[in-house]
Amino acid sequence: MVARDHNGCFLGCKMGRFREVSSPLHAELLALREGLRFTAKWPDICICLESDAQGMINTVLSRGVDLSPLGCLIEDCQELLHAAGRVSVVHGFCEVNGVADRLAHYALSSHVFGAEVEWWDSPPVWLSDTLIYDSS
């Protein structure tokens, strides 16, 4: 995931892999929960979390109770989003978020399983060109 301010400038990014994921929705919800936790590092900045999973976004933003096996995770995301205050979750087409895609591919190809890696203020060198391309 990548965090940017309202001008699109890089704040930080994080990558990792999840274990025992049961479905694409499960993976998207886990990523959203991590993203919401990650945004707590910038409590005074308005942050917009983008995902290409429109169905997941609709589920989290709905007011109803979800009784599915992922219901507790959905509730976690709803509570974190409500507590964050200055964070919004919106749909973004996957074609315009090369940074998140590149981080995901790097995490899958790395040998560090279960570990999370974060970068602050300046991105890793191998990501800089994609950041420039995404912001243009």
Backbone as a printed PyTorch tensor [residue, N CA C, xyz], in Angstrom:
tensor([[[  0.8420,  -1.1640,   0.0000],
         [  0.0000,   0.0000,   0.0000],
         [  0.8880,   1.2270,   0.0000]],

        [[  0.3550,   2.2970,  -0.5200],
         [  1.0980,   3.5530,  -0.5780],
         [  0.2170,   4.6480,   0.0020]],

        [[  0.8190,   5.5240,   0.7900],
         [  0.1010,   6.6580,   1.3780],
         [  0.5960,   7.9310,   0.7130]],

        [[ -0.3720,   8.7410,   0.2860],
         [ -0.0590,  10.0290,  -0.3300],
         [ -0.9190,  11.0940,   0.3320]],

        [[ -0.4240,  12.3240,   0.2890],
         [ -1.2300,  13.4160,   0.8200],
         [ -2.2260,  13.8710,  -0.2440]],

        [[ -2.9910,  14.9350,   0.0670],
         [ -4.0360,  15.3990,  -0.8470],
         [ -3.4820,  15.9200,  -2.1740]],

        [[ -2.1910,  16.2060,  -2.2440],
         [ -1.5560,  16.6330,  -3.4920],
         [ -0.9500,  15.4660,  -4.2690]],

        [[ -1.0500,  14.2710,  -3.7240],
         [ -0.4830,  13.1000,  -4.3790],
         [  0.9740,  12.8480,  -4.0440]],

        [[  1.5200,  13.6190,  -3.0990],
         [  2.9300,  13.4530,  -2.7280],
         [  3.1040,  12.2410,  -1.8100]],

        [[  4.2040,  11.5600,  -1.9760],
         [  4.5150,  10.3490,  -1.2250],
         [  4.6710,  10.6420,   0.2650]],

        [[  3.9720,   9.8730,   1.1040],
         [  4.1370,   9.9330,   2.5590],
         [  4.8800,   8.7020,   3.0620]],

        [[  4.5020,   7.5610,   2.5510],
         [  5.1160,   6.3130,   2.9720],
         [  4.4860,   5.1550,   2.2330]],

        [[  5.0800,   3.9890,   2.3650],
         [  4.4860,   2.7990,   1.7750],
         [  4.8460,   1.5820,   2.6230]],

        [[  4.0740,   0.5420,   2.4190],
         [  4.2240,  -0.6630,   3.2240],
         [  3.9160,  -1.8620,   2.3400]],

        [[  4.6550,  -2.9280,   2.5520],
         [  4.3470,  -4.1550,   1.8250],
         [  4.4810,  -5.3450,   2.7580]],

        [[  3.7610,  -6.3770,   2.4460],
         [  3.8070,  -7.6090,   3.2140],
         [  2.9270,  -8.6470,   2.5420]],

        [[  2.8880,  -9.8260,   3.1240],
         [  2.0430, -10.8940,   2.5930],
         [  1.1800, -11.4370,   3.7200]],

        [[ -0.0270, -11.8530,   3.3570],
         [ -0.9560, -12.4220,   4.3270],
         [ -0.9550, -13.9410,   4.1970]],

        [[ -1.1300, -14.6010,   5.3140],
         [ -1.2290, -16.0650,   5.3300],
         [ -2.6990, -16.4700,   5.3680]],

        [[ -2.9680, -17.6430,   4.8520],
         [ -4.2850, -18.2840,   4.9470],
         [ -5.4230, -17.3820,   4.4890]],

        [[ -5.2900, -16.8440,   3.3040],
         [ -6.3330, -16.0020,   2.7190],
         [ -7.3050, -16.8990,   1.9670]],

        [[ -8.5940, -16.7360,   2.2350],
         [ -9.5950, -17.6420,   1.6750],
         [-10.1950, -17.1840,   0.3510]],

        [[-10.0680, -15.9000,   0.0240],
         [-10.6950, -15.3880,  -1.1960],
         [-10.1090, -14.0210,  -1.5390]],

        [[-10.3570, -13.5420,  -2.7540],
         [ -9.9160, -12.1830,  -3.0950],
         [-10.5240, -11.1270,  -2.1630]],

        [[-11.8000, -11.2990,  -1.7920],
         [-12.4290, -10.3540,  -0.8650],
         [-11.7010, -10.3550,   0.4730]],

        [[-11.3440, -11.5150,   0.9570],
         [-10.6070, -11.6340,   2.2160],
         [ -9.2880, -10.8620,   2.1260]],

        [[ -8.5570, -11.0410,   1.0170],
         [ -7.2790, -10.3370,   0.8250],
         [ -7.4820,  -8.8270,   0.7780]],

        [[ -8.5170,  -8.3760,   0.0770],
         [ -8.7890,  -6.9360,  -0.0200],
         [ -9.1570,  -6.3470,   1.3390]],

        [[ -9.9370,  -7.0780,   2.1250],
         [-10.3050,  -6.6060,   3.4650],
         [ -9.0920,  -6.5440,   4.3870]],

        [[ -8.2250,  -7.5420,   4.3140],
         [ -6.9980,  -7.5160,   5.1210],
         [ -6.1240,  -6.3260,   4.7310]],

        [[ -6.0240,  -6.0690,   3.4350],
         [ -5.2310,  -4.9290,   2.9650],
         [ -5.8440,  -3.6110,   3.4250]],

        [[ -7.1730,  -3.5140,   3.3790],
         [ -7.8300,  -2.2890,   3.8450],
         [ -7.5890,  -2.0880,   5.3350]],

        [[ -7.7210,  -3.1520,   6.1100],
         [ -7.4870,  -3.0260,   7.5530],
         [ -6.0640,  -2.5450,   7.8300]],

        [[ -5.0860,  -3.1090,   7.1190],
         [ -3.7010,  -2.6560,   7.2850],
         [ -3.5490,  -1.2050,   6.8460]],

        [[ -4.2170,  -0.8440,   5.7690],
         [ -4.1690,   0.5440,   5.3060],
         [ -4.7450,   1.5060,   6.3230]],

        [[ -5.8470,   1.1270,   6.9320],
         [ -6.4570,   1.9820,   7.9560],
         [ -5.5550,   2.1030,   9.1820]],

        [[ -4.9090,   1.0350,   9.5550],
         [ -3.9490,   1.1000,  10.6690],
         [ -2.7450,   1.9640,  10.2970]],

        [[ -2.3000,   1.8530,   9.0560],
         [ -1.1480,   2.6010,   8.5530],
         [ -1.4280,   4.1040,   8.5680]],

        [[ -2.6530,   4.5060,   8.2490],
         [ -2.9840,   5.9360,   8.1990],
         [ -2.9600,   6.5880,   9.5760]],

        [[ -3.0100,   5.8090,  10.6280],
         [ -2.9650,   6.3730,  11.9830],
         [ -1.6520,   7.1030,  12.2400]],

        [[ -0.6470,   6.8620,  11.4130],
         [  0.6480,   7.5310,  11.5580],
         [  0.5740,   9.0040,  11.1520]],

        [[ -0.4960,   9.3800,  10.4520],
         [ -0.6830,  10.7640,  10.0040],
         [ -2.0590,  11.2600,  10.4460]],

        [[ -2.2720,  11.4690,  11.7360],
         [ -3.6110,  11.8230,  12.2270],
         [ -4.0960,  13.2050,  11.7850]],

        [[ -3.1960,  14.0880,  11.3950],
         [ -3.5960,  15.4490,  11.0430],
         [ -3.7180,  15.6770,   9.5430]],

        [[ -3.5900,  14.6300,   8.7540],
         [ -3.6360,  14.7670,   7.3010],
         [ -4.8660,  14.0330,   6.7650]],

        [[ -5.5650,  14.6600,   5.8300],
         [ -6.6680,  13.9860,   5.1470],
         [ -6.0810,  12.9590,   4.1860]],

        [[ -6.4810,  11.7290,   4.3340],
         [ -5.9420,  10.6500,   3.5110],
         [ -7.0900,   9.9250,   2.8260]],

        [[ -6.8680,   9.6230,   1.5680],
         [ -7.8410,   8.8880,   0.7710],
         [ -7.2390,   7.5340,   0.4190]],

        [[ -7.8790,   6.4680,   0.8750],
         [ -7.4420,   5.1180,   0.5290],
         [ -8.1960,   4.6800,  -0.7180]],

        [[ -7.4490,   4.2520,  -1.7270],
         [ -8.0600,   3.7860,  -2.9650],
         [ -7.9280,   2.2760,  -3.0630]],

        [[ -8.9650,   1.6630,  -3.6030],
         [ -8.9370,   0.2310,  -3.8740],
         [ -9.6560,  -0.0080,  -5.1900]],

        [[ -9.2190,  -1.0190,  -5.9240],
         [ -9.9230,  -1.3580,  -7.1570],
         [-11.0380,  -2.3760,  -6.9000]],

        [[-11.2750,  -2.7120,  -5.6340],
         [-12.2970,  -3.6890,  -5.2530],
         [-13.5820,  -2.9660,  -4.8310]],

        [[-14.3850,  -2.5840,  -5.8210],
         [-15.6090,  -1.8250,  -5.5550],
         [-16.5550,  -2.5690,  -4.6190]],

        [[-16.6960,  -3.8790,  -4.7970],
         [-17.5850,  -4.6550,  -3.9310],
         [-17.1560,  -4.6160,  -2.4750]],

        [[-15.8520,  -4.6920,  -2.2370],
         [-15.3300,  -4.6240,  -0.8700],
         [-15.6210,  -3.2590,  -0.2690]],

        [[-15.4180,  -2.2080,  -1.0530],
         [-15.6770,  -0.8500,  -0.5620],
         [-17.1460,  -0.7030,  -0.1910]],

        [[-18.0400,  -1.1520,  -1.0690],
         [-19.4750,  -1.0600,  -0.7870],
         [-19.8390,  -1.8190,   0.4820]],

        [[-19.2400,  -2.9820,   0.6740],
         [-19.5160,  -3.7860,   1.8670],
         [-19.0820,  -3.0610,   3.1360]],

        [[-17.8960,  -2.4820,   3.1140],
         [-17.3730,  -1.7930,   4.3030],
         [-18.1560,  -0.5140,   4.5850]],

        [[-18.5680,   0.1820,   3.5470],
         [-19.2890,   1.4410,   3.7460],
         [-20.7670,   1.2440,   4.0560]],

        [[-21.2810,   0.0260,   3.9010],
         [-22.6900,  -0.2280,   4.2060],
         [-22.9100,  -0.1970,   5.7160]],

        [[-24.1180,   0.0560,   6.1030],
         [-24.4490,   0.1650,   7.5350],
         [-24.9090,  -1.1620,   8.1340]],

        [[-25.2170,  -2.1250,   7.2910],
         [-25.7660,  -3.3810,   7.7740],
         [-24.7340,  -4.2730,   8.4380]],

        [[-25.2310,  -5.2510,   9.1650],
         [-24.3800,  -6.2430,   9.8170],
         [-24.1310,  -7.3670,   8.8160]],

        [[-22.8910,  -7.7810,   8.6920],
         [-22.5270,  -8.8550,   7.7730],
         [-22.3330, -10.1300,   8.5780]],

        [[-23.1380, -11.1320,   8.2870],
         [-23.0760, -12.3940,   9.0290],
         [-22.2330, -13.4540,   8.3240]],

        [[-21.5090, -13.0460,   7.2950],
         [-20.6580, -13.9860,   6.5660],
         [-19.4260, -14.3350,   7.4070]],

        [[-18.6400, -15.3170,   6.9640],
         [-17.4060, -15.6530,   7.6900],
         [-16.4250, -14.4770,   7.7980]],

        [[-16.5600, -13.4870,   6.9170],
         [-15.6830, -12.3160,   6.9620],
         [-16.3040, -11.1510,   7.7340]],

        [[-17.4420, -11.3840,   8.3550],
         [-18.1630, -10.3250,   9.0500],
         [-17.3540,  -9.6040,  10.1190]],

        [[-16.5880, -10.3370,  10.8960],
         [-15.7760,  -9.7030,  11.9520],
         [-14.6920,  -8.8110,  11.3610]],

        [[-14.0960,  -9.2400,  10.2590],
         [-13.0800,  -8.4370,   9.5860],
         [-13.7030,  -7.1790,   8.9840]],

        [[-14.8820,  -7.3210,   8.4140],
         [-15.6040,  -6.1610,   7.8740],
         [-15.9030,  -5.1770,   8.9930]],

        [[-16.3500,  -5.6840,  10.1300],
         [-16.6330,  -4.8240,  11.2810],
         [-15.3690,  -4.1240,  11.7750]],

        [[-14.2420,  -4.8280,  11.8050],
         [-12.9610,  -4.2010,  12.1740],
         [-12.6710,  -3.0170,  11.2620]],

        [[-12.8280,  -3.2240,   9.9580],
         [-12.5640,  -2.1540,   8.9900],
         [-13.5130,  -0.9780,   9.2030]],

        [[-14.7840,  -1.2690,   9.4440],
         [-15.7590,  -0.2050,   9.6810],
         [-15.3990,   0.6080,  10.9230]],

        [[-15.0090,  -0.0730,  11.9880],
         [-14.6480,   0.6250,  13.2260],
         [-13.3790,   1.4530,  13.0570]],

        [[-12.3750,   0.9080,  12.3760],
         [-11.1400,   1.6620,  12.1330],
         [-11.4090,   2.8830,  11.2580]],

        [[-12.2510,   2.7240,  10.2560],
         [-12.5890,   3.8420,   9.3790],
         [-13.3260,   4.9240,  10.1520]],

        [[-14.2570,   4.5280,  10.9890],
         [-15.0000,   5.4970,  11.8000],
         [-14.0690,   6.2180,  12.7750]],

        [[-13.1570,   5.4920,  13.3890],
         [-12.2270,   6.0820,  14.3580],
         [-11.2160,   7.0030,  13.6840]],

        [[-10.8700,   6.7130,  12.4280],
         [ -9.8440,   7.5010,  11.7330],
         [-10.3000,   8.9310,  11.4790]],

        [[-11.5630,   9.1310,  11.2010],
         [-12.0860,  10.4800,  11.0180],
         [-11.6970,  11.1410,   9.7110]],

        [[-10.4210,  11.3630,   9.4680],
         [ -9.9620,  12.1020,   8.2890],
         [ -9.5400,  11.1850,   7.1430]],

        [[-10.0580,   9.9770,   7.1410],
         [ -9.7070,   9.0030,   6.1100],
         [-10.9660,   8.6290,   5.3380]],

        [[-10.8460,   8.6040,   4.0190],
         [-11.9440,   8.1390,   3.1820],
         [-11.4670,   6.9520,   2.3540]],

        [[-12.4090,   6.1200,   1.9560],
         [-12.1100,   4.9550,   1.1270],
         [-12.9050,   5.1060,  -0.1620]],

        [[-12.2070,   5.0890,  -1.2930],
         [-12.8590,   5.2860,  -2.5860],
         [-12.3780,   4.2450,  -3.5940]],

        [[-13.1500,   4.1170,  -4.6560],
         [-12.7730,   3.2100,  -5.7360],
         [-11.7820,   3.8960,  -6.6630]],

        [[-10.7230,   3.1910,  -6.9860],
         [ -9.7420,   3.6590,  -7.9590],
         [ -9.4390,   2.5210,  -8.9100]],

        [[ -9.4300,   2.8080, -10.1810],
         [ -9.1860,   1.7520, -11.1590],
         [ -7.7650,   1.2280, -11.0300]],

        [[ -7.6140,  -0.0850, -11.1450],
         [ -6.3000,  -0.7090, -10.9460],
         [ -5.2690,  -0.2160, -11.9520]],

        [[ -5.7020,   0.2790, -13.1130],
         [ -4.7610,   0.7570, -14.1280],
         [ -4.0120,   2.0090, -13.6970]],

        [[ -4.5410,   2.7400, -12.7160],
         [ -3.9020,   3.9990, -12.3160],
         [ -3.1020,   3.8820, -11.0250]],

        [[ -2.9710,   2.6910, -10.4770],
         [ -2.2000,   2.5470,  -9.2480],
         [ -1.0650,   1.5510,  -9.4380]],

        [[ -0.1180,   1.9390, -10.2590],
         [  1.0370,   1.0960, -10.5260],
         [  1.9100,   0.8810,  -9.3090]],

        [[  1.9180,   1.8530,  -8.3850],
         [  2.7600,   1.7370,  -7.1900],
         [  2.2990,   0.5640,  -6.3280]],

        [[  1.0020,   0.5000,  -6.0470],
         [  0.4850,  -0.6020,  -5.2320],
         [  0.7020,  -1.9370,  -5.9380]],

        [[  0.5140,  -1.9490,  -7.2490],
         [  0.7290,  -3.1690,  -8.0210],
         [  2.1890,  -3.6130,  -7.9480]],

        [[  3.0900,  -2.6640,  -8.0740],
         [  4.5230,  -2.9950,  -8.0270],
         [  4.9300,  -3.4850,  -6.6330]],

        [[  4.3950,  -2.8550,  -5.5870],
         [  4.6710,  -3.3130,  -4.2220],
         [  4.1680,  -4.7430,  -4.0190]],

        [[  2.9650,  -5.0200,  -4.5320],
         [  2.3910,  -6.3610,  -4.3830],
         [  3.2490,  -7.4020,  -5.0960]],

        [[  3.6790,  -7.0950,  -6.3030],
         [  4.5310,  -8.0370,  -7.0380],
         [  5.8710,  -8.2420,  -6.3310]],

        [[  6.4230,  -7.1670,  -5.7950],
         [  7.6980,  -7.2710,  -5.0830],
         [  7.5400,  -8.1310,  -3.8290]],

        [[  6.4310,  -7.9320,  -3.1090],
         [  6.1810,  -8.7260,  -1.8980],
         [  6.0420, -10.2020,  -2.2410]],

        [[  5.3650, -10.5040,  -3.3400],
         [  5.1870, -11.9010,  -3.7400],
         [  6.4860, -12.5520,  -4.1840]],

        [[  7.3780, -11.7620,  -4.7660],
         [  8.6320, -12.3320,  -5.2540],
         [  9.7410, -12.3380,  -4.2020]],

        [[  9.5270, -11.6460,  -3.0870],
         [ 10.5660, -11.5970,  -2.0550],
         [ 10.5340, -12.8730,  -1.2170]],

        [[ 11.6140, -13.1190,  -0.5300],
         [ 11.7270, -14.3270,   0.2900],
         [ 11.3910, -14.0640,   1.7570]],

        [[ 10.9190, -12.8780,   2.0600],
         [ 10.5930, -12.5260,   3.4380],
         [  9.1060, -12.7750,   3.6470]],

        [[  8.7490, -13.9750,   4.0740],
         [  7.3410, -14.3180,   4.2480],
         [  6.8700, -13.9340,   5.6430]],

        [[  5.7440, -13.2830,   5.7150],
         [  5.1720, -12.9020,   6.9960],
         [  5.7240, -11.6100,   7.5610]],

        [[  6.7710, -11.0830,   6.9500],
         [  7.3530,  -9.8280,   7.4390],
         [  6.7300,  -8.6570,   6.6940]],

        [[  6.6910,  -7.5320,   7.3540],
         [  6.2090,  -6.3030,   6.7370],
         [  7.3720,  -5.3360,   6.6440]],

        [[  7.4130,  -4.5950,   5.5620],
         [  8.4630,  -3.6110,   5.3580],
         [  7.7970,  -2.2730,   5.0930]],

        [[  8.2720,  -1.2290,   5.7550],
         [  7.7180,   0.1140,   5.5880],
         [  8.8120,   1.0860,   5.1860]],

        [[  8.4480,   2.0600,   4.3590],
         [  9.3490,   3.1460,   3.9930],
         [  8.6600,   4.4540,   4.3350]],

        [[  9.4220,   5.4020,   4.8720],
         [  8.8930,   6.7040,   5.2710],
         [  9.6140,   7.8050,   4.5090]],

        [[  8.8980,   8.8410,   4.1790],
         [  9.4320,  10.0630,   3.5650],
         [ 10.0250,   9.8650,   2.1760]],

        [[ 10.8360,   8.8450,   1.9770],
         [ 11.3780,   8.6020,   0.6380],
         [ 11.1660,   7.1330,   0.2770]],

        [[ 10.7340,   6.8860,  -0.9490],
         [ 10.4330,   5.5140,  -1.3620],
         [ 11.6960,   4.7290,  -1.6820]],

        [[ 11.5750,   3.4100,  -1.7910],
         [ 12.7230,   2.6320,  -2.2500],
         [ 13.0600,   3.0340,  -3.6850]],

        [[ 14.3160,   2.9450,  -4.0370],
         [ 14.7800,   3.3800,  -5.3560],
         [ 14.0150,   2.6850,  -6.4800]],

        [[ 13.7500,   1.3950,  -6.3330],
         [ 13.0890,   0.6330,  -7.3930],
         [ 11.6320,   1.0300,  -7.6050]],

        [[ 11.0970,   1.9020,  -6.7520],
         [  9.7030,   2.3280,  -6.8690],
         [  9.5660,   3.7590,  -7.3860]],

        [[ 10.6450,   4.5110,  -7.3990],
         [ 10.6000,   5.9380,  -7.7320],
         [ 10.0140,   6.2220,  -9.1100]],

        [[ 10.4130,   5.4530, -10.1250],
         [  9.9080,   5.7150, -11.4700],
         [  8.4000,   5.4980, -11.5630]],

        [[  7.8930,   4.4960, -10.8550],
         [  6.4600,   4.2220, -10.8710],
         [  5.6910,   5.3160, -10.1390]],

        [[  6.2450,   5.8480,  -9.0550],
         [  5.6110,   6.9660,  -8.3480],
         [  5.4780,   8.1770,  -9.2590]],

        [[  6.5220,   8.4700,  -9.9960],
         [  6.4910,   9.6150, -10.9140],
         [  5.4480,   9.3830, -11.9990]],

        [[  5.4070,   8.1740, -12.5520],
         [  4.4510,   7.8570, -13.6090],
         [  3.0150,   7.9490, -13.0930]],

        [[  2.7440,   7.4030, -11.9070],
         [  1.3920,   7.4270, -11.3410],
         [  0.9050,   8.8370, -11.0550]],

        [[  1.8010,   9.7290, -10.6690],
         [  1.3740,  11.0810, -10.2890],
         [  1.2320,  12.0080, -11.4920]],

        [[  1.6140,  11.5480, -12.6740],
         [  1.4940,  12.4110, -13.8620],
         [  0.1620,  12.2380, -14.5550]]])
